[in-house]
Amino acid sequence: QVHLVESGGGLVQAGGSLRLSCAASGYTFSIYGLGWFRQAPGKEREFVAAISRSVINTYYADSVKGRFTISRDNAKNTVYLQMNSLKPEDTAIYYCAAGRVATMNEHDYTYWGQGTQVTVSS
């Protein structure tokens, strides 16, 4: 049984930073591509960032490029999302996901965490 648990969300002022973590268990972490998605109230879930199994390839949504950084530690079975220069429009529930490949398409991901709330005040 694959299990993903996000942490690190919270309330932060605009311009601040947060670091999200997603700890995985129940499978061989290193064989999966990993992604972060988010869903704001009243909006559809959207892609944020993804990282390949080999760590060589990373992908970002245009809205977060240059501000967010995705990374992974296969030894710790954990993926991270460092979020800097946060904006009120970054407010959402953030989800991590695991799939066979790292893509921007949520349908390519098989396993999902329960989400962590990020709120950015202006």
N, CA, C and O atoms as a GROMACS GRO file, in nm:
protein
  488
    1GLN      N    1   0.084  -0.118   0.000
    1GLN     CA    2   0.000   0.000   0.000
    1GLN      C    3   0.089   0.124   0.000
    1GLN      O    4   0.168   0.144   0.092
    2VAL      N    5   0.074   0.208  -0.103
    2VAL     CA    6   0.153   0.330  -0.112
    2VAL      C    7   0.090   0.437  -0.026
    2VAL      O    8  -0.032   0.453  -0.023
    3HIS      N    9   0.174   0.510   0.045
    3HIS     CA   10   0.125   0.613   0.135
    3HIS      C   11   0.212   0.737   0.124
    3HIS      O   12   0.334   0.730   0.142
    4LEU      N   13   0.150   0.852   0.094
    4LEU     CA   14   0.221   0.979   0.082
    4LEU      C   15   0.163   1.076   0.185
    4LEU      O   16   0.041   1.090   0.195
    5VAL      N   17   0.250   1.142   0.259
    5VAL     CA   18   0.204   1.236   0.362
    5VAL      C   19   0.277   1.368   0.346
    5VAL      O   20   0.400   1.375   0.359
    6GLU      N   21   0.201   1.473   0.318
    6GLU     CA   22   0.259   1.607   0.305
    6GLU      C   23   0.264   1.677   0.440
    6GLU      O   24   0.185   1.648   0.530
    7SER      N   25   0.358   1.769   0.453
    7SER     CA   26   0.368   1.852   0.572
    7SER      C   27   0.438   1.982   0.534
    7SER      O   28   0.494   1.994   0.425
    8GLY      N   29   0.433   2.079   0.625
    8GLY     CA   30   0.504   2.204   0.603
    8GLY      C   31   0.418   2.321   0.561
    8GLY      O   32   0.466   2.433   0.549
    9GLY      N   33   0.290   2.295   0.538
    9GLY     CA   34   0.201   2.405   0.501
    9GLY      C   35   0.176   2.498   0.618
    9GLY      O   36   0.213   2.469   0.732
   10GLY      N   37   0.112   2.612   0.590
   10GLY     CA   38   0.081   2.706   0.696
   10GLY      C   39   0.044   2.841   0.641
   10GLY      O   40   0.018   2.857   0.521
   11LEU      N   41   0.043   2.939   0.730
   11LEU     CA   42   0.010   3.077   0.695
   11LEU      C   43   0.138   3.159   0.688
   11LEU      O   44   0.219   3.155   0.780
   12VAL      N   45   0.155   3.232   0.580
   12VAL     CA   46   0.275   3.314   0.562
   12VAL      C   47   0.236   3.443   0.492
   12VAL      O   48   0.140   3.446   0.414
   13GLN      N   49   0.309   3.548   0.519
   13GLN     CA   50   0.284   3.675   0.452
   13GLN      C   51   0.342   3.674   0.311
   13GLN      O   52   0.436   3.601   0.281
   14ALA      N   53   0.285   3.755   0.225
   14ALA     CA   54   0.336   3.769   0.089
   14ALA      C   55   0.484   3.805   0.093
   14ALA      O   56   0.528   3.888   0.172
   15GLY      N   57   0.560   3.741   0.006
   15GLY     CA   58   0.704   3.760   0.003
   15GLY      C   59   0.780   3.661   0.087
   15GLY      O   60   0.902   3.652   0.078
   16GLY      N   61   0.709   3.586   0.170
   16GLY     CA   62   0.772   3.489   0.258
   16GLY      C   63   0.800   3.357   0.188
   16GLY      O   64   0.780   3.342   0.068
   17SER      N   65   0.847   3.261   0.269
   17SER     CA   66   0.886   3.130   0.216
   17SER      C   67   0.826   3.019   0.300
   17SER      O   68   0.800   3.036   0.419
   18LEU      N   69   0.806   2.907   0.237
   18LEU     CA   70   0.768   2.782   0.304
   18LEU      C   71   0.837   2.667   0.233
   18LEU      O   72   0.868   2.675   0.114
   19ARG      N   73   0.859   2.560   0.308
   19ARG     CA   74   0.914   2.438   0.250
   19ARG      C   75   0.820   2.323   0.278
   19ARG      O   76   0.800   2.285   0.394
   20LEU      N   77   0.763   2.268   0.173
   20LEU     CA   78   0.675   2.153   0.187
   20LEU      C   79   0.757   2.025   0.176
   20LEU      O   80   0.854   2.018   0.101
   21SER      N   81   0.716   1.925   0.251
   21SER     CA   82   0.777   1.793   0.244
   21SER      C   83   0.669   1.690   0.217
   21SER      O   84   0.553   1.708   0.255
   22CYS      N   85   0.708   1.583   0.151
   22CYS     CA   86   0.616   1.471   0.127
   22CYS      C   87   0.694   1.344   0.152
   22CYS      O   88   0.785   1.308   0.078
   23ALA      N   89   0.656   1.275   0.259
   23ALA     CA   90   0.722   1.150   0.297
   23ALA      C   91   0.644   1.032   0.241
   23ALA      O   92   0.522   1.028   0.249
   24ALA      N   93   0.716   0.938   0.184
   24ALA     CA   94   0.654   0.823   0.119
   24ALA      C   95   0.689   0.693   0.189
   24ALA      O   96   0.797   0.680   0.247
   25SER      N   97   0.597   0.599   0.183
   25SER     CA   98   0.623   0.466   0.238
   25SER      C   99   0.544   0.363   0.158
   25SER      O  100   0.448   0.397   0.089
   26GLY      N  101   0.587   0.239   0.168
   26GLY     CA  102   0.510   0.132   0.106
   26GLY      C  103   0.554   0.093  -0.033
   26GLY      O  104   0.494   0.003  -0.093
   27TYR      N  105   0.658   0.158  -0.087
   27TYR     CA  106   0.704   0.120  -0.220
   27TYR      C  107   0.847   0.168  -0.239
   27TYR      O  108   0.901   0.240  -0.155
   28THR      N  109   0.908   0.128  -0.350
   28THR     CA  110   1.044   0.170  -0.379
   28THR      C  111   1.039   0.312  -0.434
   28THR      O  112   1.010   0.334  -0.552
   29PHE      N  113   1.067   0.405  -0.347
   29PHE     CA  114   1.051   0.548  -0.376
   29PHE      C  115   1.125   0.590  -0.502
   29PHE      O  116   1.074   0.671  -0.580
   30SER      N  117   1.243   0.537  -0.521
   30SER     CA  118   1.331   0.589  -0.626
   30SER      C  119   1.283   0.556  -0.767
   30SER      O  120   1.331   0.616  -0.863
   31ILE      N  121   1.188   0.463  -0.782
   31ILE     CA  122   1.147   0.425  -0.916
   31ILE      C  123   1.036   0.513  -0.970
   31ILE      O  124   0.994   0.496  -1.084
   32TYR      N  125   0.989   0.607  -0.892
   32TYR     CA  126   0.876   0.688  -0.934
   32TYR      C  127   0.914   0.832  -0.964
   32TYR      O  128   1.001   0.891  -0.900
   33GLY      N  129   0.845   0.887  -1.063
   33GLY     CA  130   0.845   1.030  -1.082
   33GLY      C  131   0.754   1.094  -0.978
   33GLY      O  132   0.656   1.033  -0.936
   34LEU      N  133   0.786   1.215  -0.938
   34LEU     CA  134   0.712   1.280  -0.831
   34LEU      C  135   0.668   1.420  -0.874
   34LEU      O  136   0.739   1.490  -0.946
   35GLY      N  137   0.551   1.456  -0.830
   35GLY     CA  138   0.499   1.587  -0.867
   35GLY      C  139   0.430   1.656  -0.752
   35GLY      O  140   0.387   1.592  -0.656
   36TRP      N  141   0.418   1.787  -0.764
   36TRP     CA  142   0.337   1.868  -0.674
   36TRP      C  143   0.227   1.936  -0.755
   36TRP      O  144   0.252   1.992  -0.862
   37PHE      N  145   0.109   1.930  -0.702
   37PHE     CA  146  -0.007   1.996  -0.763
   37PHE      C  147  -0.074   2.081  -0.655
   37PHE      O  148  -0.046   2.065  -0.536
   38ARG      N  149  -0.160   2.171  -0.697
   38ARG     CA  150  -0.233   2.252  -0.599
   38ARG      C  151  -0.374   2.279  -0.647
   38ARG      O  152  -0.403   2.278  -0.767
   39GLN      N  153  -0.461   2.304  -0.551
   39GLN     CA  154  -0.600   2.336  -0.583
   39GLN      C  155  -0.646   2.450  -0.494
   39GLN      O  156  -0.650   2.438  -0.372
   40ALA      N  157  -0.682   2.560  -0.557
   40ALA     CA  158  -0.735   2.676  -0.486
   40ALA      C  159  -0.886   2.665  -0.477
   40ALA      O  160  -0.947   2.595  -0.558
   41PRO      N  161  -0.947   2.732  -0.382
   41PRO     CA  162  -1.094   2.727  -0.369
   41PRO      C  163  -1.163   2.767  -0.498
   41PRO      O  164  -1.133   2.872  -0.555
   42GLY      N  165  -1.255   2.684  -0.544
   42GLY     CA  166  -1.331   2.713  -0.662
   42GLY      C  167  -1.259   2.691  -0.793
   42GLY      O  168  -1.311   2.722  -0.900
   43LYS      N  169  -1.138   2.639  -0.785
   43LYS     CA  170  -1.061   2.617  -0.908
   43LYS      C  171  -1.023   2.470  -0.922
   43LYS      O  172  -1.030   2.393  -0.826
   44GLU      N  173  -0.985   2.432  -1.043
   44GLU     CA  174  -0.941   2.296  -1.066
   44GLU      C  175  -0.798   2.278  -1.016
   44GLU      O  176  -0.721   2.373  -1.003
   45ARG      N  177  -0.766   2.154  -0.989
   45ARG     CA  178  -0.630   2.123  -0.948
   45ARG      C  179  -0.534   2.151  -1.063
   45ARG      O  180  -0.565   2.121  -1.179
   46GLU      N  181  -0.418   2.209  -1.032
   46GLU     CA  182  -0.322   2.245  -1.137
   46GLU      C  183  -0.182   2.197  -1.102
   46GLU      O  184  -0.147   2.180  -0.985
   47PHE      N  185  -0.105   2.177  -1.205
   47PHE     CA  186   0.034   2.133  -1.190
   47PHE      C  187   0.119   2.245  -1.132
   47PHE      O  188   0.098   2.362  -1.163
   48VAL      N  189   0.214   2.207  -1.047
   48VAL     CA  190   0.308   2.303  -0.991
   48VAL      C  191   0.451   2.269  -1.032
   48VAL      O  192   0.521   2.352  -1.090
   49ALA      N  193   0.495   2.147  -1.001
   49ALA     CA  194   0.632   2.108  -1.029
   49ALA      C  195   0.642   1.956  -1.032
   49ALA      O  196   0.559   1.887  -0.973
   50ALA      N  197   0.744   1.905  -1.101
   50ALA     CA  198   0.768   1.761  -1.105
   50ALA      C  199   0.916   1.735  -1.116
   50ALA      O  200   0.993   1.819  -1.164
   51ILE      N  201   0.956   1.616  -1.070
   51ILE     CA  202   1.096   1.578  -1.074
   51ILE      C  203   1.106   1.432  -1.115
   51ILE      O  204   1.029   1.348  -1.067
   52SER      N  205   1.201   1.401  -1.202
   52SER     CA  206   1.215   1.266  -1.254
   52SER      C  207   1.278   1.174  -1.150
   52SER      O  208   1.329   1.219  -1.048
   53ARG      N  209   1.274   1.045  -1.180
   53ARG     CA  210   1.333   0.945  -1.090
   53ARG      C  211   1.482   0.970  -1.070
   53ARG      O  212   1.535   0.956  -0.960
   54SER      N  213   1.548   1.008  -1.179
   54SER     CA  214   1.693   1.027  -1.176
   54SER      C  215   1.734   1.161  -1.118
   54SER      O  216   1.853   1.186  -1.098
   55VAL      N  217   1.637   1.249  -1.093
   55VAL     CA  218   1.662   1.385  -1.041
   55VAL      C  219   1.716   1.477  -1.150
   55VAL      O  220   1.732   1.597  -1.127
   56ILE      N  221   1.745   1.424  -1.268
   56ILE     CA  222   1.805   1.504  -1.374
   56ILE      C  223   1.706   1.606  -1.430
   56ILE      O  224   1.743   1.719  -1.461
   57ASN      N  225   1.581   1.564  -1.442
   57ASN     CA  226   1.482   1.650  -1.505
   57ASN      C  227   1.384   1.707  -1.403
   57ASN      O  228   1.330   1.634  -1.320
   58THR      N  229   1.361   1.837  -1.412
   58THR     CA  230   1.259   1.903  -1.331
   58THR      C  231   1.171   1.987  -1.424
   58THR      O  232   1.216   2.035  -1.528
   59TYR      N  233   1.047   2.003  -1.382
   59TYR     CA  234   0.950   2.076  -1.462
   59TYR      C  235   0.872   2.170  -1.369
   59TYR      O  236   0.844   2.136  -1.254
   60TYR      N  237   0.839   2.287  -1.421
   60TYR     CA  238   0.767   2.385  -1.340
   60TYR      C  239   0.656   2.451  -1.420
   60TYR      O  240   0.668   2.472  -1.541
   61ALA      N  241   0.550   2.484  -1.351
   61ALA     CA  242   0.447   2.569  -1.410
   61ALA      C  243   0.506   2.709  -1.428
   61ALA      O  244   0.589   2.752  -1.348
   62ASP      N  245   0.463   2.778  -1.531
   62ASP     CA  246   0.515   2.912  -1.556
   62ASP      C  247   0.491   3.006  -1.438
   62ASP      O  248   0.571   3.096  -1.410
   63SER      N  249   0.381   2.984  -1.368
   63SER     CA  250   0.343   3.073  -1.259
   63SER      C  251   0.437   3.063  -1.138
   63SER      O  252   0.439   3.153  -1.054
   64VAL      N  253   0.514   2.955  -1.128
   64VAL     CA  254   0.603   2.938  -1.013
   64VAL      C  255   0.750   2.934  -1.051
   64VAL      O  256   0.837   2.931  -0.964
   65LYS      N  257   0.778   2.933  -1.180
   65LYS     CA  258   0.916   2.923  -1.226
   65LYS      C  259   0.999   3.038  -1.170
   65LYS      O  260   0.959   3.154  -1.175
   66GLY      N  261   1.116   3.004  -1.117
   66GLY     CA  262   1.203   3.104  -1.059
   66GLY      C  263   1.177   3.132  -0.912
   66GLY      O  264   1.257   3.197  -0.846
   67ARG      N  265   1.062   3.084  -0.861
   67ARG     CA  266   1.028   3.106  -0.720
   67ARG      C  267   1.024   2.975  -0.641
   67ARG      O  268   1.059   2.972  -0.523
   68PHE      N  269   0.982   2.866  -0.705
   68PHE     CA  270   0.970   2.736  -0.640
   68PHE      C  271   1.080   2.644  -0.690
   68PHE      O  272   1.125   2.653  -0.804
   69THR      N  273   1.123   2.554  -0.602
   69THR     CA  274   1.223   2.454  -0.638
   69THR      C  275   1.180   2.318  -0.584
   69THR      O  276   1.153   2.303  -0.465
   70ILE      N  277   1.173   2.219  -0.672
   70ILE     CA  278   1.142   2.083  -0.631
   70ILE      C  279   1.271   2.004  -0.619
   70ILE      O  280   1.362   2.020  -0.699
   71SER      N  281   1.277   1.919  -0.518
   71SER     CA  282   1.394   1.833  -0.499
   71SER      C  283   1.347   1.704  -0.433
   71SER      O  284   1.236   1.696  -0.382
   72ARG      N  285   1.434   1.604  -0.434
   72ARG     CA  286   1.399   1.477  -0.372
   72ARG      C  287   1.523   1.417  -0.308
   72ARG      O  288   1.635   1.440  -0.353
   73ASP      N  289   1.500   1.340  -0.204
   73ASP     CA  290   1.605   1.265  -0.136
   73ASP      C  291   1.559   1.120  -0.134
   73ASP      O  292   1.478   1.081  -0.049
   74ASN      N  293   1.610   1.042  -0.226
   74ASN     CA  294   1.565   0.903  -0.236
   74ASN      C  295   1.604   0.821  -0.114
   74ASN      O  296   1.535   0.724  -0.081
   75ALA      N  297   1.710   0.858  -0.047
   75ALA     CA  298   1.751   0.785   0.074
   75ALA      C  299   1.650   0.807   0.187
   75ALA      O  300   1.633   0.720   0.272
   76LYS      N  301   1.585   0.922   0.187
   76LYS     CA  302   1.488   0.954   0.291
   76LYS      C  303   1.344   0.935   0.243
   76LYS      O  304   1.250   0.960   0.318
   77ASN      N  305   1.328   0.890   0.120
   77ASN     CA  306   1.193   0.871   0.064
   77ASN      C  307   1.109   0.998   0.076
   77ASN      O  308   0.992   0.993   0.114
   78THR      N  309   1.169   1.110   0.045
   78THR     CA  310   1.102   1.238   0.064
   78THR      C  311   1.123   1.328  -0.057
   78THR      O  312   1.232   1.333  -0.115
   79VAL      N  313   1.018   1.399  -0.093
   79VAL     CA  314   1.025   1.502  -0.196
   79VAL      C  315   0.990   1.635  -0.131
   79VAL      O  316   0.907   1.641  -0.041
   80TYR      N  317   1.054   1.740  -0.178
   80TYR     CA  318   1.039   1.872  -0.118
   80TYR      C  319   0.992   1.973  -0.222
   80TYR      O  320   1.014   1.957  -0.342
   81LEU      N  321   0.928   2.078  -0.173
   81LEU     CA  322   0.895   2.192  -0.257
   81LEU      C  323   0.931   2.318  -0.178
   81LEU      O  324   0.861   2.356  -0.085
   82GLN      N  325   1.040   2.381  -0.218
   82GLN     CA  326   1.081   2.507  -0.156
   82GLN      C  327   1.009   2.620  -0.229
   82GLN      O  328   1.022   2.634  -0.351
   83MET      N  329   0.934   2.698  -0.154
   83MET     CA  330   0.853   2.805  -0.213
   83MET      C  331   0.900   2.939  -0.158
   83MET      O  332   0.888   2.966  -0.039
   84ASN      N  333   0.952   3.022  -0.245
   84ASN     CA  334   1.000   3.155  -0.208
   84ASN      C  335   0.916   3.262  -0.276
   84ASN      O  336   0.843   3.234  -0.371
   85SER      N  337   0.928   3.384  -0.226
   85SER     CA  338   0.856   3.497  -0.285
   85SER      C  339   0.708   3.465  -0.304
   85SER      O  340   0.651   3.488  -0.411
   86LEU      N  341   0.648   3.411  -0.201
   86LEU     CA  342   0.509   3.367  -0.212
   86LEU      C  343   0.414   3.483  -0.235
   86LEU      O  344   0.436   3.595  -0.187
   87LYS      N  345   0.309   3.455  -0.310
   87LYS     CA  346   0.208   3.553  -0.346
   87LYS      C  347   0.072   3.505  -0.297
   87LYS      O  348   0.052   3.385  -0.279
   88PRO      N  349  -0.021   3.596  -0.275
   88PRO     CA  350  -0.156   3.552  -0.232
   88PRO      C  351  -0.218   3.451  -0.328
   88PRO      O  352  -0.293   3.363  -0.285
   89GLU      N  353  -0.187   3.462  -0.455
   89GLU     CA  354  -0.243   3.367  -0.552
   89GLU      C  355  -0.182   3.228  -0.542
   89GLU      O  356  -0.228   3.136  -0.611
   90ASP      N  357  -0.082   3.210  -0.460
   90ASP     CA  358  -0.028   3.076  -0.434
   90ASP      C  359  -0.110   3.002  -0.328
   90ASP      O  360  -0.086   2.884  -0.302
   91THR      N  361  -0.206   3.070  -0.267
   91THR     CA  362  -0.290   3.007  -0.166
   91THR      C  363  -0.368   2.891  -0.226
   91THR      O  364  -0.440   2.907  -0.324
   92ALA      N  365  -0.353   2.773  -0.165
   92ALA     CA  366  -0.416   2.652  -0.217
   92ALA      C  367  -0.384   2.535  -0.125
   92ALA      O  368  -0.303   2.546  -0.033
   93ILE      N  369  -0.450   2.424  -0.151
   93ILE     CA  370  -0.409   2.298  -0.092
   93ILE      C  371  -0.307   2.237  -0.187
   93ILE      O  372  -0.331   2.225  -0.307
   94TYR      N  373  -0.192   2.198  -0.132
   94TYR     CA  374  -0.084   2.142  -0.212
   94TYR      C  375  -0.078   1.991  -0.191
   94TYR      O  376  -0.079   1.942  -0.079
   95TYR      N  377  -0.072   1.919  -0.303
   95TYR     CA  378  -0.070   1.773  -0.302
   95TYR      C  379   0.059   1.722  -0.366
   95TYR      O  380   0.105   1.776  -0.467
   96CYS      N  381   0.116   1.619  -0.308
   96CYS     CA  382   0.223   1.550  -0.378
   96CYS      C  383   0.167   1.422  -0.441
   96CYS      O  384   0.067   1.368  -0.395
   97ALA      N  385   0.233   1.377  -0.547
   97ALA     CA  386   0.185   1.262  -0.621
   97ALA      C  387   0.303   1.184  -0.676
   97ALA      O  388   0.410   1.239  -0.701
   98ALA      N  389   0.281   1.054  -0.695
   98ALA     CA  390   0.385   0.965  -0.749
   98ALA      C  391   0.330   0.890  -0.869
   98ALA      O  392   0.215   0.843  -0.869
   99GLY      N  393   0.413   0.879  -0.971
   99GLY     CA  394   0.373   0.806  -1.091
   99GLY      C  395   0.493   0.746  -1.160
   99GLY      O  396   0.607   0.767  -1.119
  100ARG      N  397   0.467   0.671  -1.266
  100ARG     CA  398   0.577   0.603  -1.335
  100ARG      C  399   0.675   0.702  -1.397
  100ARG      O  400   0.795   0.675  -1.403
  101VAL      N  401   0.624   0.815  -1.442
  101VAL     CA  402   0.710   0.918  -1.500
  101VAL      C  403   0.669   1.053  -1.442
  101VAL      O  404   0.557   1.072  -1.394
  102ALA      N  405   0.761   1.146  -1.449
  102ALA     CA  406   0.734   1.281  -1.402
  102ALA      C  407   0.677   1.362  -1.518
  102ALA      O  408   0.746   1.388  -1.616
  103THR      N  409   0.552   1.400  -1.506
  103THR     CA  410   0.490   1.480  -1.611
  103THR      C  411   0.410   1.593  -1.548
  103THR      O  412   0.400   1.604  -1.426
  104MET      N  413   0.352   1.677  -1.633
  104MET     CA  414   0.268   1.787  -1.586
  104MET      C  415   0.121   1.748  -1.584
  104MET      O  416   0.035   1.828  -1.548
  105ASN      N  417   0.092   1.626  -1.622
  105ASN     CA  418  -0.046   1.579  -1.633
  105ASN      C  419  -0.084   1.498  -1.509
  105ASN      O  420  -0.024   1.395  -1.481
  106GLU      N  421  -0.183   1.545  -1.437
  106GLU     CA  422  -0.220   1.476  -1.312
  106GLU      C  423  -0.268   1.334  -1.337
  106GLU      O  424  -0.262   1.251  -1.246
  107HIS      N  425  -0.315   1.305  -1.458
  107HIS     CA  426  -0.366   1.172  -1.486
  107HIS      C  427  -0.254   1.069  -1.498
  107HIS      O  428  -0.282   0.948  -1.499
  108ASP      N  429  -0.130   1.114  -1.507
  108ASP     CA  430  -0.016   1.021  -1.513
  108ASP      C  431   0.030   0.976  -1.375
  108ASP      O  432   0.119   0.892  -1.363
  109TYR      N  433  -0.031   1.032  -1.272
  109TYR     CA  434   0.009   1.000  -1.135
  109TYR      C  435  -0.090   0.903  -1.073
  109TYR      O  436  -0.212   0.919  -1.085
  110THR      N  437  -0.037   0.802  -1.006
  110THR     CA  438  -0.120   0.696  -0.949
  110THR      C  439  -0.150   0.719  -0.802
  110THR      O  440  -0.261   0.691  -0.756
  111TYR      N  441  -0.054   0.771  -0.729
  111TYR     CA  442  -0.067   0.782  -0.584
  111TYR      C  443  -0.064   0.929  -0.543
  111TYR      O  444   0.013   1.009  -0.597
  112TRP      N  445  -0.150   0.962  -0.447
  112TRP     CA  446  -0.165   1.099  -0.403
  112TRP      C  447  -0.165   1.108  -0.251
  112TRP      O  448  -0.212   1.018  -0.181
  113GLY      N  449  -0.110   1.219  -0.200
  113GLY     CA  450  -0.119   1.248  -0.059
  113GLY      C  451  -0.251   1.316  -0.027
  113GLY      O  452  -0.333   1.339  -0.116
  114GLN      N  453  -0.271   1.348   0.100
  114GLN     CA  454  -0.397   1.405   0.144
  114GLN      C  455  -0.400   1.558   0.131
  114GLN      O  456  -0.506   1.620   0.142
  115GLY      N  457  -0.284   1.617   0.108
  115GLY     CA  458  -0.276   1.761   0.088
  115GLY      C  459  -0.238   1.838   0.213
  115GLY      O  460  -0.262   1.792   0.325
  116THR      N  461  -0.179   1.955   0.193
  116THR     CA  462  -0.144   2.044   0.302
  116THR      C  463  -0.180   2.187   0.260
  116THR      O  464  -0.152   2.228   0.147
  117GLN      N  465  -0.241   2.260   0.351
  117GLN     CA  466  -0.291   2.394   0.319
  117GLN      C  467  -0.178   2.496   0.325
  117GLN      O  468  -0.101   2.501   0.421
  118VAL      N  469  -0.170   2.578   0.220
  118VAL     CA  470  -0.079   2.693   0.218
  118VAL      C  471  -0.165   2.819   0.200
  118VAL      O  472  -0.241   2.829   0.104
  119THR      N  473  -0.150   2.913   0.292
  119THR     CA  474  -0.224   3.038   0.285
  119THR      C  475  -0.126   3.153   0.288
  119THR      O  476  -0.045   3.165   0.379
  120VAL      N  477  -0.135   3.239   0.186
  120VAL     CA  478  -0.045   3.354   0.176
  120VAL      C  479  -0.129   3.481   0.192
  120VAL      O  480  -0.219   3.508   0.112
  121SER      N  481  -0.099   3.556   0.295
  121SER     CA  482  -0.175   3.679   0.322
  121SER      C  483  -0.108   3.799   0.256
  121SER      O  484   0.014   3.804   0.242
  122SER      N  485  -0.189   3.894   0.216
  122SER     CA  486  -0.133   4.012   0.148
  122SER      C  487  -0.098   4.122   0.247
  122SER      O  488  -0.050   4.228   0.206
   0.00000   0.00000   0.00000
